[in-house]
Amino acid sequence: MPVRTPVPGPGVFVAWAPEARTAAVRGADGTTLEVLRALGSGPRGLVEEQAEERLVRHGENTFPGRRPDSWPRRFARSPRDPFTAVLLVLGLVSAAAAAWGTACVIAVLVTVSCVLRTTGEHRADRSAAALRDLLATTATVRRRATAGSPPLTRELPVDQLVPGDVVLLAPGDVVPADLRLLRATALTVHEAALTGESAPVEKYADAARLPDRSGDGGTPASAAPHSGHGSRTTTAPCASPAPIRHSGTDAATAPRDDGRAPAPVPDRPAPGPGASPLGHPHLCFQGSSVVSGSGSGVVVATGAGTVLSGALPRADGRRRPPSPFDRSVNGIAWTLIRFTLLTAPLVLIASALLRGRGLETLPFAVAVAVGLTPEMLPVVVTTALARGAALLARDGEVIVRRLPALHDLGAVDVLCVDKTGTLTEDRPVLALSEGPDGREDPEVLRWAAVNALWTLHLSELPVPDALDEAILDAAEECWPGGDLFEEFEGIEALPCGPGRRLSTAVVRPPGDPRFALAARHTLVVKGAPEDVLERCARAAGAELDATGRERLVRRAGESAAEGLRVLAVARAARPARARPYTPADERDLDFVGFVALSDAPAPTAAEALAVLARHGVDVKVLTGDHPGTAARVCRELGVAPGEVVTGDRIDALADAELSGLAARTTVFARCAPEHKARVVRALRAAGHTTGFLGDGVNDLAAMGSADVGICPRDGVDVVREAADVVLASKDLTALDRAIVAGRRSTGNIAAYLRIALSSNFGNVIAMLVAGLLLPFLPMLPAQVLVQNLCFDAAQLALAFDRPGPGALLRPALLRPRALLRFVTGFGLLNAVADVATFGVLALAVRSLGEGEGQSAFHAGWFTENLLTQALVMLLLRSGRHAAEGRVPGPIRLATAALAVVGLLLPLSPLGPPLSMTPLPPVYYGLLALVLVVYGLLLAAARARQPSPSGV
């Protein structure tokens, strides 16, 4: 429940504390004078001394995002990774058993892994923090040097603003703090960052002039004219913006971003103290931007007290569920822990029962457990992810703020996006120009361009209207040079405004004498179809009766339902006169026709959607727009929209029903923030790995519910802080490259797991078998340690692998159960090769003595292990087939080095200290035969075995 917080000045300050967030908004109630008195300020601004005192008391006006952790703090937290914890436990056991070599190696591996992970995440945080330097950092403030000094207007750093400061607003400005308006002149503000509504909202300084509100949490639904195309900087409430959203249709079909029909503007009281702060049109909020008009306001909240900062906690109050990476890693880690806890006691018990050995086999049991554990996994995972994130950051396209998020990107199979700014540009384009008979007629565009041109020239609008600009661009393409409409001479313009949804340009036709008695003026009217048509008396030379007018309004509504923004165009000839024209002259018009505009598709959107589809990513559009608008954009981009689901229908469904519907639906329209979050959660419940691309506070709930939260660089601070991945722009092409990079990194991690676990599992089985059959240990702890060191060092090259093209065409996810099946099958095959090697060794060393025979057996198995592991690295490294993809240089060097060490170490001076002696030449011939047969079986099994990770 919202609560009212008592503060100085009764009835002046109100603070809202919704359950899912805390936002303090002051100045919502009371008159302007009461607000100024409570703040200790005035229209002339604060005195500098007052401002300095308040800055000390309230702190800087900075976004209270989480403070990036220091490098040492990150390093101290990094051992909490499950695999690192397994290694630490084994290290402690090794130290307890006085196996200091094993303990030291494990300590080095843990340290290297923690350093790599900490460094990668620290660099990503620094890169994301550097994006703030690209944002505006100043505001226009009115202050006084002393109490008796005149006010001075100057630019001030945003972080120096304090409550009571008077801020001046102009078109294009970003509102630097929460403001109570003192003055507003045709002021419209874009609040998409807070509400997701792409239409600008009209603001008033007078609290009594409040437009009607809908009941959806206070988002304004005023009848203020607006362009409705989502631009933050290039729209103005003039000429044609208003009718574009509501032309010729009722509330059921008007294509407005928030899905609501325009409301009248009756005088009614302000929303009550329990209402959402966004329902007050005399308040401007930090993060919104001025579209048109001007104004001034007094700062009522800064820093953590603003609505924008109060939205930082998850908007739905839910704890974010574990990511796909966390689930996969935890599953694999617990599988390994179970095997490790089973293996070491099994070795001890078997040795004691069958061979009468005691605790002297404890170092060997620990070495076997270490051999089962993929010691290099934390290093390989961190290196693969950090390398992928560094390559993306180097191109300046993507910043991965959380390294595991790169894996999650590779696992994404459903991407949820908004429409405006992602699939479409923030500008409209002409879609059709038709006459009264419904046929294409360029004359309609001609007259619309005349209206647009002279309205822009004569109205002195603060910002050019984007819709008029689109009409002029289309006319320029039809008539290069503009001769067909610029030859008119503009006389006067009557722009649209509050409560007025049409504009009129008065022009002198070409060739008409300027001062003759028969001089004529032409009124060209453009605006909302119903408003224009009610002023028309004729259409196509015939009288326009009520039936004909209803037919034309209905046709405009049909076009609006298809996602078009429709404007009606009319004209009338009048005798020339010197006195000004007024709206009363807009009568007895001749209807010319309709022009309709649509959102301009982003240049790369169609190609990016096609590429994402080829890569197995299904794109869902979640927008506040009208269903027809969203469906039309999808069709233009080559995506079949299917049945469009609206927010009302989402409200009527249970979670289980929504999961099935969300999986088969492409477009969700008229969505509030909670609708988006529910859809994302429903997709996850259906088993999809979901990403969400958003840039406004209204997207926080959905981002927090997704597996991966993605935000463009120009998104608001609070959203960038909550995002896992930051894009340089809303270009889906860059996001596709990030997804591919995530799949490549996941492919390398999966390849390492396939190779390391299957090889280690096979060796452990062979050690257990040999330990039960042989009267001596099959391999000494020191030999196991050296073998693990060599294999681990070689496997680090897998972080630089290049998975085959087929591995990048579908989502990549580490699946513990499938990986366990893969490892079991290939581990048993490896164990068979090891047992065959036992037979070869028995033949090769039977003529040697007992001591020399044991050393030769150790050397032979050591060599065979490294050679088979090198073979496994080549055959299981990537793709479904052994020969898929060209082997990168690092892997070729690593496998070659592994083979050289395996062949030469027993022959080198290091052999005797490790209890290994040279082998008879016959062994190498027999070993080559075993390796050839093993390689053929391995390749045949690999060709029939699907990848356990989807890579």
N, C-alpha and C positions, 0 to 999 in steps of 0.2 A: 504494500500500500504506500502511495506517496505520503510523505509527512511534511508538515509545515514547520519550519525552523524559526523560532523567534529571534529576531535580530533588532538592532537599534532602528527606531523609526517604525511605529506601528503601521501595519498594512502596507509596508513598502517593499520589504525583501521577502522573497519566497524561495525556498530550496526544495527541490524534488529529490527524493531518495528512492527510486524504484528498486524492486527486488534484485534485478539483474545488473544494476549499475548505480552509481552515486554521482549526481550532477548538481552543483549548486548554482542556481540562477537568481540573481538579484535584480530588482527593478521591474518585476512583472506587474505588480499592482501599484496603485496609487497614482497621483498626478505627477507630471514632470517636475513640478516644484518640490513635491514631497521627496521624490527620488534624489534630486540634487541636494536638498537639505540633509537627507540621511547620509549621503556620500561626502558631505562637506565640500561640495564643489559648486560650480556655476557655469553658465554658458561661455564665460571667458577663459575657462580652464583653471588648472591648479597653479599655485605658486611653486617655483622650482624647489624651494625648501620643503614644502609639503610633499612633493613628489619623491624627494630623496628619503624622507622619513617613512613614507608608505612602501617604498621599495625595500627598505630594511625590514619592515614589519611583514609584508606579504611575500617577499621574495621575487625573483625574476619571473617574467611571463614566458616561461618555457614549458614545453610539453613534458609532462612527468612520466616519460617512458622509462622502461627498466634501464638501469645503469649497466653498461657493458661490464662483464666481469673482467677482473685483471687476469693476466697470463698465469701467475702463480695459483690463483683461485681456481681457474679452469683446470690446471694441471692436477691440483689436489682432488678434484671431482672426477677426473677421467678414469681412475681405476674401478669405478662402479660399473663399468661395462661387464656383462656376464662372462665373456671369454677371458677378459683380463682377471676377473675374480677366480676363474678356474686355474689360470696359470699361477696366481698368487698362492692359492691353496697347495698346488703341487710344489711350488718353491719352498713353502714352509715345511711340507713333508720331507722334501729332499734335504733341507737343512737339518731337520730333526734326525734324519738317518745318516747325517754326516756325509751326504753326497754333495759336497761343496761345488763340484764342477757343474752338476745339473742345476743347483740352486743359483749359481752365478749366471749361467746362460739364461735361465728364466727371468732373473732380475733385469738383465740387459734387454730382453725382448719386451718386457712390460714397460721399461723406461722409454725405449724407442717408440713404442705404440702410443704412449701417453703424450710424448713430445710432438709427434706428427699430428695427432688429433687436436691437441690444444692449439698448435700453431695454425692449422687450417681454419678452425672456427674463429680464432682471434683475428685472422686476416679478413675473413668474411664479415665480421662485425665492424671492423674498421672501414671496409669498403661501403657497407650499408650506411654507416654514420656519415661518410663523406658525401652522400647524396643530399644531405641537408644543405650543403653549401650552394646547391643549385636553386634553392627556393628564395622567395622574396623575404627580406629581413627588416624592412623599415615600414613605418606608418606615418601618416601626416597628422600631427598633434598640435593642439592649441594650448600654449602655456604662457605664464607671466613670470618675469624675473622677480618682481616684488608685488605686494598686494596693490600698490597704487600704479603699477606699470600697465601699459596697454598690452593686450594679448598679442603674442607672436606665433605665427604658424611655421613650423619647421618639421623636417624629417627626423624621426627618432627611431632607434633600434627597437624592434618589436619586444625584445626581452626587457626593455626598460619601462614598459607601460605599467601603470598602477591603477587600482580602482579610483574613479573620480576624474581621470584624464578625459579630455574631450578630443575625439578622433573625427577627422573629416574623411568622407567617403566619396569616391569618384569612380566612373566606369572602369572596370578592369582591376580594381583594388581587391585584395583578399582581406576579409574582415580579421583584424589581428587579435581580437578578444571578444568577449560577450558584451554587447552594447545595448543600452536603452536609447532609442532614437530621440533626439531633440528637434531635428528638422529633417524632412524628407520631401524631395521634389521629384515626382515621377520615378521613385526609387524601386527597382526590382532587383532581387538578389537570388542567386543560384544556390540552393541548399542541397544539391545532389549528394554532396559528401556526407550529409547528415541523414537525409531522408530517402535518397535514391530517386527523388522526383526530378526528372530532367527539365521540367518547365520552370522558368523563373517565377518567383513569388513576389507579389507587390507588398511593399512595406509602408507603414504609416507612422508618423510621429504622434498623432492624436490617438490615444487609446480608445476613444469613443467610436472611431471609424474602423470597425472590425468587420471583415467579411465573414460570411457563414463558414462553419467548420463541419467537416465530416467527422464520423466517429471512429476513425482509424488511428487513434493515437495522437491526434492533434496536427497532423500534416496539413498545411493550408490547402484549401480547395477553392481559392478565391477566383473571382471572375476577372482578375487582372489580365490584361492582354499579355500574351507570351508567344514565343515562337515554338516552344515545345520540341526543339530538335536537340537539346542537350548541350549546346555550346555554353561555355562559361564566360566567354569574352567577346563574342561577336553577335549578340542578339540585342534587340531593343524593342520596346513595346510600341511599335509604330507601324503604320501602313497595313500590315496583314497578319501579324503574329496571332492575334486572338482567334480568328475564325479557323485557323489552320487545324486546331485541335477539335473544334466543335462544329465544323461546317456541315450543315445539312443533315444532322443526325441528332438523336436523342442520347440520353445517358447510357443506353445499352450499346450504342455503336460508336460513340465519340472516341477517336483514337488519342487518348491522353495518356501520358506516362504513368500516372498513378491510377488510371482506370476509372476516374470519377468524372461525372458530368460537371460543367460549370455551375456554380451556385450564384444566386443573386447576392447583392451586397447590402443587406438591410442593416440598420443600426441595431446592434445588439451588444450586450455586455461582453467583456473579455472572458475567456475561459476561466473556470474556477481555479482555486489554488491547487487542486489535485490533478489538474490537467497536465499534459506533457508541455514542457517549456516551448517546444517547437510550434505550439498553437498560438503564439502571441506575435502578431504582425508588427508590433512596435518594438520587438527585440531582434537584433542581428547577432548571429552566433559565429564564434571563431571557426575558421575553416570554410565558411561560405564566401562567395565572391559576388561583387557588384556587377550586374549586367548592364544596367542603364540608370540614368538619373544621378542624383547626388544627395548627400545628406550629411548629418553630423550626429554623433551619439556620445554618451558618457559611458565609460567603462564601468561595468558592474561586476565583472568576474575575470580573473586572470589565472594563468597557470593551471593548477589542479582543480580550481573551482569552476572551470568552463564546462559546458555540456560536452564539448569534443573530448576533453580529457576524462570526463566522467564515464565516457563510453569505453575506456580502455579495458576494463574487465570483460570477460565473455558476456555477450549480450543476452544469452539465454541461460546463464548461470550454471551451465553444465561443465563438468570437468572433461577436458579433451581426452578422448580415448587413445590407447597406444597406437602408434603409427605402424604401417606394414613392416618397416624395418625393425622396429622394436619387437613386434610379434615374431618375426622370422628369426631374429637373433636369439631371442629368449627361448624359442622352441628348439633351435639347434644346440644352444648352450646346455639346456637341461638334458637333452639326449646324450650329449657328451659326458655330462656329469654322472648320469646313471651308468654309462659304460665304464667310466673311470673308476667309480666307486665299486663296481663289480669286478673289474679286471685285476686290480692289485691284490685284493684278498684271494681271488681265485688262483692266482699264481702262487701265493704263499701256501695256501691249503694243498694244492696239487703237489708242490715240491715237498711239503712235509709228509704227505701221505704216501707218495709213490717213491720218493728218493731219500726220504729221511732228512731233508735239509731243514734248517731252522731259520732264524732271523738273518742268517748271512745272505739269504736271497732277497732281503728287503730292498737293497739298492737296485737289484735287477727288477723287482716288482714296480718300484717307482719309475725306473727307466721305461718299462713297458707302458705304464700309464701316461708318461710324458709322450711316448711315441704315438699313442692313440690321439692325443690332443693336438689340434692344429695350432701350434704355438705362434705361427706367423699370421694367424687370421686377423688379430687386431691391427697389425702393421699393414697387411695387404688391404684390408677394408679401408683403413684410413688413407693409405696412399692412393688407392683407386678412386675414392670419392674426392679427396683433396685435389688430385690431378685433374679430374673432370671439372670440379668447381673452378680451379685456376684457369683452365682453358676457356671456360665460359666468361669469367671475369676479365680475362685478357682481351677478349673481343669487345668488351664494354656493353654486352647485351644482357647478361644475367648475373645477378649476385645471389649465391646460395648462402643464406645466413645460417643454416643448420645442415651440417654435412649429411646426416642420414636422409635429409629431404631430397637429396639427389637420387638416392635409391628409390624413394617413394615416387618421385617423378617418373622414373623408369617403369614403375609398377602401375601407373595411372592408366585405367581403361575407360574412364568417364571424366570429361572435363566440363565443368559448368562455368558459363560465362554470361555476362550481361550483353545487351545488344549495342547500346550507344557507346561509341568510342572503341569498341572491340571488333564487332562485325561491321559497324558503320562508322563513317566519319561524323564529326560534329558539324555537319552542314547538309542542307537539303539540295536536291536537284529536281529539275522539271521532269515530270512523268508523263503528262498529257496536256493537250490544249484542244478543247473541243467546243463546237458551237451549240446552239440551242437544240439542233436535231441530233446531237450525239456523235457527229462525225468530226474527224480531225480537222481543225481550222487554225492555221497559223495566225489569222487576224486576231484571234483572242489573245495570243501571246504578245502580239504587237501592242495592243491597247494596254495589256497588263504591264508591259515594259515601260510604256509612256507614263503610266501612273507611278511605277516604282522609281523611275528616273527622277521625275520632278518632285515626288514626295521626299526623296533623299536629299535633293538639292535645296529645296525651299523650306523644309521643316527644321533644318539645323539640328538634326538628331545627334545626341552625344556619341552614339556608336552606330555605324551603318547596320541596317537590318539585314540579317542573313537571308531571309526569304526574298526580299527585294533584290539582294545581290544574286541569288540563284536565278530569278526571272531574267535579270539583265544578262547574266552569263549565257543563258539559253538563247536569248534574243541575239546576242553577239554571234553565237554559232550559226544561227539562221541567216542573219544579215550582217556579215562582217563589216565593220566600220560604223554600224549603228545608224546609217543614213535614214532608215525607214521610220525611226522613232525619235531620233535626236533632232530632226528638222522641226519638230514642234517647239514652240516657245512657251516656257512656263510662265504662268501669271500668278498663281497662288496655290497653296496646298493646305488641306485640312487633314492632319494626321489622325490616327486613332489614338485613344487614350483610355483612362479608366472608365469603364462602362460603355465605351464606343468601340465597336468591332469592325470598323471599315475606315478607309481613307479615301480622300478625293484629291485629285490634281486638276487644276484648271489650266488649260493650255489654249494657245492660239493655233488653229490648224495651219498647215503650210499653204502659202499663197493667199491667205486671208489678209485684206488690207488692215493696217494698224489703226488708222484714224478715220476710215470711211464710216458713214452712217450705217452701212449694212454689215459692219464688222461683227464677227461671231466668236464666242468662246465655247470650248468643249469641256464639259465636266467628265472626267474619267474616274469611275468609282470602282474600288476593289475591296473585298472583304468577305465576311461570313456569308454564305449563300442565303440563309434565311433573312439576314439583315438587308442584304442587297436586293433580293427578290421582292421584299415587301415594298420597296421603293420603285420597282419597275412597273411600267404600264404596257410595254410592248416587248415582243420577242420575235425575231426573224420577220419583222414588218407586220405582224399580226397582234391583235389585242391579247394581252396576257390576263386571263381570268384566274379565279381561285383554283380551279382544277389544274390548269397549266402550271400555276405556281407550285402547287403541291407535287405535281409530277417532277418538276425540276429539283425541288428540295429532296424528293425521294431518290432521284438519281445521284445527287451529291452525297446522300447518306450511304448509298451502295458503294460509291467509290471510297468513302471514308472507312467503311467496314472492311475494305480490302487493304487498308493500311495507308491510303493516300491522304494527303492534307489538301483539302479542296478550298479554292477561292473562287468567288463569282466576280465577273467583270461586267460593268455596264457603263453607258455613256449617255450624254444628253447635250444638245446644242442650245446655247442661250445667247441672247443679244449681249454684246460687249458692254461692260459698265465699269465705272471707276470705283464704286463702293465695294467694300470687302464682301466676300462670299461667306455664307454660314451653313451649318448643317440643314437649315430649312430649305436650302436650294437643292438638296439631294432628293429630288422627287421627279415623278414623270420621266423615268429613265428608260432607255432601250437596253434590254438584256443582250449582252454580246456572247457570253459563254462561260465556261469553267476552265481554270488552269489548276492542275493538281501537282503536288510535289511529294517526293518520297525521300527517305534517308539515303544519302550516298554511300554505297558499300565501300568499305575500306579496300584500298587497292590490292592488298595482299590477302584479303580474307578468304576469297574463293579458293585460291591456290593453297593457302594454309589449311583450310578445312579438308580439302582433298588429300593433302599429305597426311594430316592427322588420321583420316579414315584409313588410308593405306597402312598406317602404323598401328591400327587397331584401337584408336582412341575415338570414342563416341562423344560428340559435343552436344551438350544440353544448353539451351538458351533459357535463362531465368531473368525476366525483365518485368519492370512495372508498366511497360507499354501496353497499348491496346492489342488484343489478339491478332487482329488483321494486320497491323503494322509489323508485328514480329513475324507472322507467317509470310508476309510478302518479302521481307528481307531475306528470310531463309530460302525462299524459292529463287530469288535473284542470285543467291550465292550457290545454287545447285544442291541445296539440301531440302529433302522432302519434309515439310513441317508436320505432316500428319494431323492428328487431332490436337488442338491447342487446349491445354488445361489451365484454368484460371485459379486465382487464389481462393475464390469462393468454393470451388469444388475441392480444393485441397483441405479447406476447413471441415468439409463434410465427411472426410475419409479417416478411418482409423489408420494407425501406423502400418499394420500388416497390409491393408489394402493399398496404401500409398506406395509401399515398396514395389508391388507388382506393377502399378500404374506408372511409377517413375521410370522403371526399367524400359518401358516400351514407348515413352513419350519423349519428344524432342524439344517442344516449346512449352514453357510455362509463362503465362502472361498475367499482368495485373498482380504481381507478387509483392507482398510486403516483406520486410527482412525476415520475419519468422517463417513465412512460407518458404523462402529460399533455404533457410536452415533445415526445415523439415524435409524438403526434397533431398538435400544432401545426405541427411541422416538415413533417409529411406533407401537411397542408393547404396550406402555403406551396409545397411542391414541386408540388402539383397546380395551382398558379396562382392560389390564393385569397389575398386580402389579409386577414390574420387579426389580430383583437384578442383579448386574454386579460384577463379580470377576475379578480383574485385578491387575497388579503389576508394570506396566511401565507408563512412562509419556504419551505414546501413548494411554493409556486407560483413561486418565483424562476426555476427552470429554464424553465418554460413561458412566463413573462413575457418572459424574455430571448430566447426563440425566436420570439415573436410580432412582428408588425410594429408593434403598439401595445400597450404594457403599461399596464394600468389598475388602480388600487388605490383602495379606499374610504378615507375619512379615518381611520377607526378601525383600519386595518391596521397591522401592526407597522412600526416605523421602517425596518428594512432594506428592506422591500418598497416603502414610500412613496418611499424614496430612489431605488430602481431604476425606479419607474414613470414613464411619460411623461405620464400624465393621472391626477389625483387627484379622486375624487368625494366629495361631502359625505356620501353614504351609498351603500349597495348597491342603489340604486333604478335599475332599468333605464330608467325614464322619463327621468331626468336624462341617462343615457348616450345615449338616442335623441336628445335635444335637442342634445347635443354632436356627434353624428354629423351631424345636419342642419346645424349651424353649420359643421362641416368641409366639407360638400358645398357650402354657400353660398360659403365662402371659395374653395374650389377652382373653383367656377363662375365667380367673378369673375376669378381668375387665368387660367382658360382663355379667357374672353371677351377679356381683354387680349391674350393670345397670338394668338388668331384675328385680332383687329383689327390689332395692331401689326405682326405678321409678314407678313400678307397684303398690307397696305398698303405696308409698307416693301419687300417683295419686288417688288411691282408697280412701285414707283417706281425701284428699282434697275435693273430690266429696261428701263424706259422711258429712264432716264438713259444706259444703255449704247447703246440704239438711237439715241437722239438724238445722243449723242456721236460715233457713227459717221456719221450722216447730215448733221449740221450742221457748218458751217465754224467754229463757235464753241462754247464750253462751254454746254450746255443750261441750267445753273444754276451760279451762282458759289458757291464754298465758303461765303461768308458767308450767302448766301440759303439754302443747305441747312441751315446751322446754325440760323438763325432758324426755319425751317420745322420742324426737329426739336424745337426748344425749345417751340414752340407746340403741336405735336402731343403731345409728352411731357407737358406740363402738363395738357392736356385729358384725357389717358388716365389720369391719377391719379384722376379721378372714378370710374373703373371699379371701384376698390376698394370703393366704396359702392353698387355695383349690387345689385339684388335679382333673382336668377335666377328664372325662371318655375317654377311648382309642379312641372312635369314633370321639371325638372332635379334635384329633391330626392328623387325616388322610386327612384333607383338609385345604386349606388356611383359616386363621381366620382374619376376617376384621369386624370392627364395622361399621354397616350400619344404619345411622340415621333413614331412612324411615321405614325400617323393624323393627327397635327397637321401633319406635313410634306405629306401628301397634300392636306389642306384648304388649307394656305397656298399650295401650288403652283397649285391650281385657281383660287382667288380672286385670287392674285397676278397670274396671267396675265390674268384678267378686268380687273383694275385697270390692267394695262399696256395693254390694248386701249383702255380709256377715255383713258389718257394719249396714246396714239398718235393717237386721234381728235381729241384736243385740239390736237395738233400741226397737223393739217389745218385746224382752225378758226382757229388762230393764223396759219397761212400765209395764209388768206383775209383775216383781220382786219388784219394789220400789213403787207401787201404794198405798200401805198401809202406807208409810212414809210421814212425813210432807213436806212442800214446801222446807225449807232450807235443811233438812236432805236428802230429795229426790234428790235435785240438786247435793249434794256432793256424794250421792250413784251413781247417773247417771254418774258423772265424773269418779268415781272410777271404775265402771263397764266397761265403754268404754275404759278407760286407760288399764285395764287388758286385755280386748279383743284385743285391738290393738297390744300389745306386744306379746300375744300368737299367733295371726294370722301372725305377722311378723316373729316369730320363725318358724312357719309352712311353710311360704313362703321360708325362707332361706333353709330349708331342701328339699323342693320339686322342687324349681327352681334353685338350685345352680349349676348344671352341667348336661351336656348331654341332650339328647332329652327325656329320660324317667326318671321318678322320682326316680326310684331305681337304676339308672345307676351309678356305681362307689361306692366305700366304702367311707363313710363320714369321713373326716380327724378329728383328735382329736381337733384341734382348733375350728372347726365349731361346733362339738358336745358340747364342753364346752361353746361356745358363745350362742348357742340356749338354752341350759339348763339354763344358767345364765339369759337370757332374760325372760324365762318362770318364773323363781323363782322371779325375780324382779316384773314382772307383777302380780303375785299372792300375794306376801307378802308385797309389798310397801304400798298398801292401809291399810293393817292391822298393819303396823309398826308405831312407833312414828312419822315417817315423813309424815304419811297420813294426819293428821289434818292441819299442816302448808301448805300442798298443796291442802287443801279443798277437801279431800277425806275421806270417812268413810267406815267402813266394810260393806259388802254386805250380804243379806240373803243367807243361804245355797242353797235355791232353784235356785238361779241365776247360781251357778256353774254347777248344773246339766243341766240346759237349755243351758248354754254356751258350755258345752262339746258336746251336740247334734249339735249345730251350727258349732262347729269346725270340727266334724266328717264329716258332710255333705259338708262343705267348702273344707276340705282336699280331699274328693273324687272327687268333681267337679274340683278342681285345678289339681289333678293328671290326670284326664281324658282329660282336656283341654290341659295340657302340652304334653301329649302323641300324640296329633293330631297337635300340633303347631310346625312348624320348627323353629330352632334357628334363631333369628334375626341377629346374628353376623357370622353365618357360623360355629359356634363352637358347 
